Amino acid sequence: MRKFFSVGITGGIASGKSSARKILNEVHNAIVIDADKLGHACYIPGHPCLTQVLDAFGRDNIADPQGGLDRGKLGGIVFSDPLQLQKLNSIVWPHIRIALDEQLEMLKLKAQAATTTIVVVEAAVLIEASWEDLFDEVWVVYVEPDLAIERLMARNHFSRTEAQKRQRSQITNQERLNKCDISIPNNQGLNELTLLLNKEFAKCKVRASGVGLSANEMLSIVDPTTNTVIGAAKRSEVKASRVLCYRATYIFVRQTNSERLYVQRRSDLKDYCPNELDPVFGGCVGEGETYEENAVRELQEELGVEAPLTHLFTFKYAGDASTGPIWGDVWETEIDVPVNALQLQPEEVESVQLMLPEALIQLDDDQTESTTARERVTKDSMVALRMYLERRRREGGGGCVEKKAKY
């Protein structure tokens, strides 16, 4: 497991990169560094950078009455002349890089070996200054140029001409996107930006940890007729064969005193039905693992909850274009945990929502060959759901112990 992972966030003026940094800090508790503040520190009296800038542009031209820097005067010079801006950058950027490198190294030394520390750095000139080598990943927040102009005019009270001048002094969106690892569009507002960042940061945590779905995980292989264990094979081999029969658990998680189910959006890292809606939790049964052991483990890993499980039935799924035959074991539990309080396993579960079974049945019935992955519900889980609902109808519902889960 890695213990330190750095993300550099950049973007054009008024793109929302500062909002992105704040969201990752306030919502996800990421450690953040604002490179702009490191740049401001370079202009503090006594800093060698300020001395170089005053000498390069003339103290009479840009100094304030106290001998410090008048940023307004300097801005008037550099934003109207690309050569002057280039001269300023050649002085300031090396000093910022030194300060940034020092902070990253200090945080790296403090990082605990047992956990992964993710540091997010906002740096407006990350691409222009060629700082990509400082980071494990580069994220670009971008907005349509016309919208950026409108935001800049509203935020800074610039005239349109001034806003356009500031924008033209920077590189284009495409130049940034050509050099990034992750792109974050920000044309819809703060709520949409937050949703996108939640999704990307969840994936980032998986990449940062170095832990993902293991293709080398050993699964129990069973006789297709009797469900008797006859051997084991790597997960990748099982998934590729479409013939080998394996075991899996199917856990229906209902909201306490409700018919609504906790329904997952499968992660796009999944090797089976990525991005689809799935009314169950659970997974492939590993070599030497019982159904019950798997169900308990998967519930804890995928949702971050411990709850009493009731075994319901076992069924045979014949397989489909994406998987071989499965002997599925169906379990049920009830919890009363807010969706936003669940501790999701990002490499497995993108998000969770509460849905009535009837809504899932309707989605399944409406599926066609042209239905996109995000509009689909997982085939084998829907077979299990229809059997589960029929059982509940026969038995009059219930079967779960009504206890709140620990989380």
N, C-alpha and C positions, 0 to 999 in steps of 0.2 A: 504493500500500500504506500502510495506517495504521501508525504506529509506537508507539501507546500505546492500551491498551484496559483499562478498569477494570470489575471485577465485584464487586458488593456481595452478600455472603451473609448471610442473616438467618434467623431461625427462633425458635420458642418455647423456653422453658426445657427442657433435656434432649432437645432435638430432634436433636442431633448436628451442629450447625453448626460447632463447634470441630473435630470429627473431620473434617468435610468440608474445612475450611481446611488441616488438617495433611496430608490425603491429597493435595490439589492442590499443596501445597508439596513434600512428600517424594517423591511419585510423578511429578509432572509439572514440578517445579522452578519452579512459579509463585511470583512475588514475593508475599508476604502481609503484611497489616497487621492487627493485632488492635485494634479500636477500644476494646475493654474496657481494654487496657493504656494507651491514651491517656486513658481516663477515670480510671484509677488515678493517672496522672501529674498530673491536675488536683487531686488531694488531697494532693500533696506540700507540706509547709510552705513558705510563701512564695509559692505560686501564688495568683493573685487569686481563682480559683474556690473554693479552700478557705476563704479569708477570707470570701467571700460566704456559703458554706454555714454556717460557724460563727456568723456574725452572724444568719442567717435562722432557725436552729434552736436557738440558745443554746449558748454554749460550755460552760456547766455541764451541759447535757443530752447532748452528743455528743462532747466533747473527751476525749482520753486524757490521762494524767498529764503527758506531754511537750508538751501543747498541740496535738498533731495530732488526727486524726480517729479516733474509735472506731467502726469500720464496723458492729460488732455493735449498738451502741446506735442508730446512725442507721437501720439496717435494721429494728430493732424498731419504730421510729416510722413509717417510710414504708410498710412492707409491711402495716401494719394500718389505714392511713388513706389512701384514694385522694387526698384533697386534699393531704395532706402529700407524697405521692409526686409529685404534679403540681408542687408547689412546688419540690421538689428538681430535678426534670427541667428545669424552666424556667431553673434556674441552671446546671446542669452541661452540658446538651446543646449550647448555643451554644459553650462552650469546647472540647468534643470536636470539634465540626464545624470549628472554626478549625484545630485541630491536624491533623485528618484532611485538610483541604483543603491545608494546607501540605505534608504528606507526599506527597500525590498530585501536586502541582505540582512538587515536587523530583524525583520519579521520572519525571515527564513530560519534564522538561528533560534528564535523563540518558539517556532512551530513544534508541536508535540508529535512524537513518532507514532503514537497510537491513533491519531486523528488526522484528518486532512484540513489544512488551513487554506482557505481561498481568499486571495487578496484581489480587489477590484480597483484598478487605477483609471481615473478619467484623465485623458490627455488629448486635448484638442488637436495638437500637432503631431500625434503619434506617427502617422504615415509620413508626413512631410519631413519629420526629423529622423526618419529611419530608426525608430525605437522598437520595431517589431521583435527584435531579438531578445528584448527584456522580458517578454511574456510567453506563457504557454499557449494562449489564445488571444486573438484580436477580434473584438466585436465592434461593428459599426452600426450606430443608430442613424437612420437617415429619414429625410422628409422631402417631399416634392419642393423644388426651388421656389415656386410662387408662394406656397404656404409658409415656407421659411421666411420670406420677405414680410408677409403679413404678420407673422408672430414677432419678428424682430421690430417692426414698426410699433406694434402694440406694447411690447415689453420694454424697449429702450427709448420709445418716443422719437425714433429716427424718422426723417423724411424718407420717402421711397427712394430718392436718389442716394441718400446716405446709406440706406440699408443695402441697396444694390451694389454700392461701392465696396462695402464690407464683404458681401458675399463673393464678389468677383476677385477679391484678394486671396481667396482660398482655392484649394483644389476642388474638383467636382465630386459629386456622389459616386460616380462610376469609378473614378480613380481610387477612392477609398474601398469600394466594394471589391475591386479587383485584387485587393491585398488582405481581405479579412477572412476569418474562419467562420464567423457567425454574423448574419445581417439581421437587424431589427428595424422593420418599418415603423414609423411613428406618425402616420397621417390621420389617425382616428381619435387621438386624445389619450388622456392619462389612464383611463380604465383599460383600454385595449393594450396600451403599452405595458401595464402591470401584468395583464394576463400572458402576454408574449414572454415577458421576462420571467414570470413564474415557471413557465414551461421550459425555457432555455436554461434557467439556472438549475432546475431539477436534473436535466441532462448533463449539465456541466459538473454537478457533484459526482455523477457516476464516472464521467471521464476523469475527473480530478483524482478520484479514489483509486483508479486503475482497476476497479472491479466491475464486471459486466456479466451478462449472461454467458455461462461457460459452455462452449461447444464440446468440451471434453468431459462434462459431467456424465457419470455413468448411470444409466436408467435400467430398471428391471424390465426384462423381456418376458412375456408370458405367452402361454399357449392360447391361440385365438378362440379355441372352443371351450376350454376348461378354466381359463384365467390362472393357471398354475405357472409359477415362475420357472422358466427353463434356461435362463441365462441373463446376461447383461451386455449392454453396448453403449458406445458414446452417444450423447444426445444428438450430435451432428449426423451420425450414421443412421440413427433411428428416424430423424426428421427427413433425411434424404431418401430413405428406402421406400417409403409409402407402403411397405409390406409388413415390416416388423410390428408386432402388436405390443403395446406397452400399457402401463397403468397411469391413471391421473385422478386427482381429487377434484370435486365440484362442490364448492361451499356456497350455499345461499345465505346471504346476510340480510335479515329483515330488520327494519326499524321497529323498536319495541312498541307494542300496541298499535301496529299499523300493518297494512299489506304492502307498503312500499319497500322496494329492495334497494340496497346499496349497489349501484351499477358502475363498473369501472370502464374507463377509456384505456384500452391497452396501449402500452408504450410503443413507439415506433422502433424500439430496439428489439421487440419480440420477434422470435423466429417463426411464429404461427399467428396469423391474423393480426398483424400490427395495425394500430390506430382504430380498430373496431370497438364498438360497444360490447360489453360482456357482462351478463347478469350474474356471473359466478366469480369466485376467487378460488385459489388452489393452484395445482400444478402437477407436473410429471413426477411420478414416484421414483425416487432414487434407488440404486442398488442397495439391498439390505434394509430398506425402509418400509415400514408398514403404512397402510392407508391412513391410519389414525395419526401416526407420527408426522406424516406429510401434511395432513390437514391442519394440525396444531401449528406446525412450523410456518406453513404458507400464510395462515391468517395473521400470525405475528409479524411476519416479514412484509407482507403486502400492505396491510392496513395499520400495523403498529398496535394491535389490540389483542388482549387475552379474553376469551369468552368461552363459556361452556358450549360444547358441540354435541349435537344429536345426530347419530347415524341414521340414514333413511333407507337407502337401497343401492344396489350395484346394477349397472346396465352396460350393454355392449353398444359401442358406436362403431359403425362399419367403416368409417373413414371417408375422406373426400379428396379433392384435388390437391389439398395442402398437407394432409396427414394420413398416416396409416391407421389401422384399427386401434381402438382404445377400449380398455375395460375401465369404465368410470365408476367412482365411488362417491355417492352423493351425501352431503352433510348439510346441516342447517344450524343457524344460531340467530339470536336477536341481540342487537346492541342499540344504545341510545346515545350515540356520539355525534356531535356536529360534524358535518363533512369537512369543514375547514380545520377541525382539530385532529383529523386522522393523520398519522405519520406514514405517508405513502412511500413505497419503495420505487424510486423514479425509473430504474431500469426495467421495471415490470408494469407499473401503473402510472399513467399520465395524469389522470384526474378521476374523481368519483362524484356521482350525482345520485339523488334519490328518484326512483321511477316506479310507477305501477306496472305490474306484469303485463297488463293489457296493452300498454303502450309499446312494450317490447315485442309482443306478439304481432301488433299491427306493423311495426317496422320490419319484422321478419317476413310477414306476408307480402309487403309491398316491394321487397327487394327484387331487382332485375339484374341482368348481366352488366348494365351500365351504372349500377349503383356504386358510388365511390366507397372506399374503405371506411371513411369517417361516418358514412350513413348506414353502414352494415352492422348487424349483430352477429356474433360468432356462432357458427353453425352447430358445433357439437354442444355448446352451452345452451342453445335454444332447444335442442332435442331434450336435454336434461330439464330445462325449465318447463316444457310442456308435460313431461312425466311428473315433475314435482307438483305442478298445479293440479293435475288429475288426482294425485295422491291426497293433496290437501282437501280437494272437494269430497273425495270418498270418506275422509276421516273427519270432515267438518272443521279443518284448519287446526292450527296449533302444533304442538309437538316440541316447541322450544321452551327452555327454561327462561323465564323472564327475569334476567339479572343484567344489570348494567355492566358493560365491559370496562376493564381497566385500560387506560391509555396514557 
